[in-house]
Amino acid sequence: MFCLPVSRIEVELRQATGAEDMLLLEGGGGLVETSIALASQLVRQHDGAELDAGALPAADLEALLLQLRRVLFGDLVVSRGRCPMEACGTPTEVCFRIGDYLAHHRARTPANVAPVTGEPPWYGILGSPVQFRLVTAADLAAAVQSPHPARELARRTIRVDSPREWKQAQKEAQKAMQALAPPLSGEIQGQCPECGATARFWFDAQSYVQREMRYDAEFLYEDVHLLAGRYHWTEEKILSLPRARRVQYVEMALRGAGGN
């Protein structure tokens, strides 16, 4: 069971199968759309209800992807790059554990922010006309289709009585949003092992997890071909197998075990 850090919804993740591999390889959706689809297929609320992944705060969707990565590949994340110093260029790594990363980005409620009575999920800033709601996964997916994504997100999630106060309203609302739902994508930094220079990398949680999952999924077609030939199973049956079990059968087939 995993508790989403912003909405506090308790969820359970099921094992990934070939269906999720196919989604990554042939889905054709954008980054956020694919994350929403993965979450919808792999996650259920602890009480058994379906999860509306698109309605989740964007930070919760990122947390879900990181938790999925934790289950599939382990807790340790290694981001690789090169020393930024021109004269050095030494390969450099930044490592962190997902559990620690989530704890470091823990959500908090500012003292001057309170829910708007009778209007969930809107919040108000005390002593200010500004009201806002948290950016959802669906907001992100829609905003990337706009020529001005940041402007579109603000239009969807911030409201204020006077247009003249719009710029200040954006600053106040975005500061509160950062506290209530800290984004899990951002700059991470380490140190060059050769010259000691600070190395900074941009970590995009969704992109990182999808890239790792897609790399693993690239063997799917070979797996289906091998298992169908060895055991005469249908593609549907093979794709329904949990990924870990499919890999075991593939290893057995490659060793010539299992019979026909």
C-alpha positions in Angstrom: 0.0 0.0 0.0 1.2 3.5 -0.8 -0.2 6.8 0.5 -0.2 9.6 -2.1 1.7 12.6 -0.6 -0.7 15.3 -1.6 -4.2 13.9 -1.8 -3.5 11.3 0.9 -5.4 8.7 -1.0 -4.2 5.2 -0.1 -3.5 3.1 -3.2 -2.2 -0.3 -4.2 -0.1 -1.2 -7.2 -0.5 -4.4 -9.1 2.3 -6.1 -11.0 3.1 -4.7 -14.5 2.3 -7.0 -17.4 2.8 -7.1 -21.2 -0.2 -4.7 -21.5 1.8 -1.9 -19.9 4.8 -2.8 -22.1 2.6 -2.5 -25.1 1.3 0.9 -23.9 4.9 2.2 -23.6 5.9 0.8 -27.0 2.8 1.5 -29.1 0.6 3.8 -27.1 1.6 7.0 -29.0 0.5 9.4 -26.3 2.5 12.2 -24.8 4.5 12.0 -21.6 1.7 13.0 -19.2 -1.0 11.1 -21.1 1.1 7.9 -20.9 1.7 8.4 -17.2 -2.0 8.8 -16.6 -2.7 5.6 -18.6 -0.1 3.7 -16.7 -1.5 4.8 -13.4 -5.0 4.0 -14.5 -4.0 0.5 -15.4 -1.7 -0.3 -12.5 -3.2 1.5 -9.5 -6.4 1.0 -7.5 -7.5 2.7 -4.4 -7.0 0.7 -1.3 -10.8 0.4 -0.8 -11.1 -1.2 -4.2 -12.4 1.9 -6.1 -11.0 2.9 -9.4 -8.5 5.7 -9.4 -9.1 8.7 -11.5 -5.5 9.3 -12.3 -6.2 12.4 -14.4 -7.8 14.2 -11.4 -4.8 13.6 -9.2 -2.5 16.5 -8.3 0.4 16.5 -10.7 2.8 15.9 -7.8 0.8 12.7 -6.8 1.1 11.4 -10.4 4.9 11.9 -10.2 5.0 10.2 -6.8 3.0 7.2 -8.2 5.5 6.9 -11.1 8.5 6.9 -8.7 6.8 4.3 -6.4 6.2 2.1 -9.5 9.9 2.5 -10.4 10.7 1.5 -6.8 8.7 -1.6 -7.1 10.0 -2.6 -10.5 13.7 -1.7 -10.3 14.5 -0.8 -6.7 14.8 2.3 -4.5 18.2 3.7 -5.8 18.2 6.2 -8.6 21.4 7.0 -10.5 21.5 10.0 -12.8 24.5 10.2 -15.1 26.1 13.1 -16.9 29.5 14.8 -17.3 31.3 17.4 -15.3 30.3 20.9 -16.5 33.9 22.2 -16.5 35.1 22.3 -20.0 38.6 21.3 -19.0 37.4 18.2 -17.1 34.3 16.5 -18.6 34.6 13.5 -16.2 31.6 11.2 -16.1 29.6 12.1 -13.0 26.8 10.5 -11.1 24.1 11.8 -8.8 22.5 9.1 -6.7 19.5 9.2 -4.3 17.0 6.9 -2.8 13.3 7.4 -3.8 12.1 7.1 -0.2 14.5 9.9 0.9 13.6 12.0 -2.1 9.9 11.8 -1.4 10.5 12.6 2.3 12.6 15.6 1.3 9.7 16.9 -0.9 7.1 16.4 1.8 3.9 18.5 1.3 3.0 21.2 3.9 0.2 23.6 4.3 1.2 27.3 4.7 -0.4 29.1 7.6 -2.0 31.7 5.4 -3.8 29.1 3.1 -7.2 27.6 3.8 -9.8 25.6 1.7 -12.6 27.8 0.2 -15.7 26.8 2.1 -18.1 24.8 -0.1 -15.8 24.8 -3.1 -13.4 22.0 -3.0 -10.7 21.7 -4.4 -10.2 25.5 -4.3 -8.0 27.3 -1.7 -7.8 30.9 -0.6 -5.0 33.0 0.6 -5.9 34.8 3.8 -6.0 38.5 3.5 -5.8 38.3 -0.3 -8.5 38.0 -3.1 -6.5 35.2 -4.7 -8.0 31.7 -5.0 -6.4 28.7 -6.6 -6.6 24.9 -7.0 -3.7 22.5 -7.4 -2.6 21.6 -10.9 -3.9 18.1 -11.9 -2.4 15.6 -14.2 -5.3 16.3 -16.7 -4.4 20.0 -16.5 -0.8 19.2 -17.5 -1.9 16.9 -20.4 -4.2 19.7 -21.7 -1.7 22.5 -21.2 1.1 20.9 -23.3 -1.3 21.2 -26.3 -1.5 25.0 -25.8 1.0 27.4 -27.5 1.5 28.9 -24.0 1.4 26.0 -21.4 2.3 28.0 -18.3 -0.3 30.6 -19.2 -2.9 27.9 -19.8 -2.1 26.3 -16.4 -2.5 29.6 -14.6 -5.8 30.3 -16.4 -7.2 26.9 -15.3 -6.0 27.0 -11.7 -5.9 30.7 -10.4 -8.7 33.2 -10.0 -8.8 36.8 -8.8 -11.4 39.5 -8.9 -9.4 42.2 -10.7 -7.3 41.5 -13.8 -5.0 44.3 -12.6 -3.9 42.0 -9.7 -3.2 39.1 -12.0 0.6 39.1 -11.9 0.7 39.3 -8.1 -2.0 36.7 -7.8 0.1 34.3 -9.9 3.1 34.8 -7.6 1.1 34.2 -4.4 -0.8 31.2 -5.8 2.3 29.5 -7.2 4.2 29.9 -4.0 1.3 28.3 -2.1 1.0 25.5 -4.7 4.8 24.7 -4.3 4.2 24.1 -0.6 1.0 22.2 -0.8 2.2 20.0 -3.7 6.0 20.2 -4.2 6.9 19.1 -7.7 9.1 16.0 -7.9 10.9 17.1 -11.1 13.6 19.6 -10.7 17.3 20.2 -10.4 19.5 17.7 -8.6 23.2 18.2 -8.0 26.3 16.2 -7.1 30.1 16.7 -7.2 32.6 15.7 -9.9 34.8 13.0 -8.5 37.8 14.3 -10.5 37.9 18.1 -10.0 35.2 18.6 -7.3 33.0 21.0 -9.4 29.3 21.0 -8.7 27.4 19.1 -11.4 23.7 19.9 -11.9 21.2 17.8 -13.7 17.5 18.2 -14.5 15.6 15.2 -13.1 12.2 14.7 -14.8 10.4 12.0 -12.7 7.9 10.9 -15.4 10.4 10.9 -18.2 13.0 9.0 -16.1 10.6 6.2 -15.1 9.0 5.8 -18.5 12.5 5.7 -20.2 13.6 2.8 -17.8 10.3 1.0 -18.3 10.4 1.4 -22.1 14.0 0.1 -22.2 12.8 -3.1 -20.3 9.7 -3.4 -22.6 11.8 -3.5 -25.8 12.3 -7.2 -25.2 8.5 -7.9 -25.3 8.3 -8.9 -29.0 11.1 -11.3 -28.6 9.5 -12.7 -25.4 6.2 -13.3 -27.2 7.8 -14.9 -30.2 9.9 -17.3 -28.0 7.1 -18.3 -25.6 4.5 -18.7 -28.4 6.9 -21.0 -30.3 8.0 -22.9 -27.2 4.7 -23.4 -25.3 2.1 -22.6 -28.0 0.6 -19.9 -25.9 -1.5 -17.1 -27.5 -0.2 -13.5 -27.6 -3.1 -12.5 -25.3 -2.1 -15.1 -22.7 1.6 -14.0 -22.8 0.7 -10.3 -22.5 -1.4 -11.0 -19.5 1.5 -12.6 -17.5 3.1 -10.4 -14.8 6.4 -9.2 -16.2 8.5 -11.0 -13.6 6.8 -14.3 -14.4 7.2 -13.8 -18.1 10.9 -13.3 -17.7 11.2 -16.5 -15.7 9.4 -18.5 -18.5 11.7 -16.9 -21.1 14.8 -17.9 -19.1 13.5 -21.5 -18.8 12.7 -21.6 -22.6 16.2 -20.3 -23.4 17.7 -23.1 -21.3 15.5 -25.6 -23.0 13.5 -26.4 -19.9 9.8 -26.8 -19.4 8.9 -29.1 -22.3 6.2 -28.5 -24.8 
